[in-house]
Amino acid sequence: MARLPRWILQHFVALRALAVLTVVTGIAYPLAVLAVAQLPGLNGKADGSLLTDADGNVVGSSLIGQSYTDNDGEALLAYFQSRPSAAAGEDGDYDPLVSGASNLGPENVVDTLPDPELGWDDDENAAKSLLTQVCERSFQIGEREGVDGSRPYCTDTGVGAVLGVFYSEGTSGEVTRVVSLNEECGTVAAPFLAEYEGVQVECAEYGEDYAAAIITPVRGDAPDEPAVPADAVTASGSGLDPHISPEYAELQAARVAAERGMTVTEVRDLIDEHTSGRFLGFIGQPAVNVVELNLALDAAFPLT
């Protein structure tokens, strides 16, 4: 009997290997992983760590944060507020499809001011710097929680306290002109600082070029440790983190208690129940899962 050519035998070997690997890696392995994922204690995580309300309706995941705001984006005072998210969808909620950070760094301190005829909401070219976003959030949270929302390098009106300083010799010499870069003329009564090194500070004019100025942040007299924690005014790297710091949760406790007719002690007890410690006892920081905490609030003290 004649032997098949060598090249045909090689193809048969390749086809057998393909068939075996397809069965093992394409069928057997996925089925084995699926079976293990259905074991008690693992099935919930495999299904997305879904959370349900008292009626059994799925209301979220313990792995993904949520926004607790009304249709106008205002905070719902009866709920703990999450940290900001750079992955907020059109409905204002955390969107896994656009998970990610804003990519704005610590040197992003100068706003792109809006056309005065349009304003921030309508001018697509306008953009608030990371510093102004942090200042604005801190100012708003301070008002909501009844604490001092001031932070270093922020004005009293909640924008970045940044000057554009012009020198007679470019980067040195005498100061010839000073502009408050994040305070647009027509929107402020006067710049946050009256003068700098003896030169009167001007407000910024829309469309004017300040590229020749030396960017100079002004620290101000805010405390070194602001009353509003850092996680309350900055987003996580994924934009989906459901956790806040115990400090931010504690800051909100009195407000939530008043809105729900609870005692602050009752609210703090719930915070403690939903606070996780450091991983392995030394990695990371303690954190409070806001989604789980708000669900527990609704279950124990439902809104009437």
Order of alpha helices (4+ residues) and beta strands (2+ residues): alpha-alpha-alpha-beta-beta-alpha-beta-beta-beta-beta-beta-beta-alpha-alpha-beta-beta-alpha
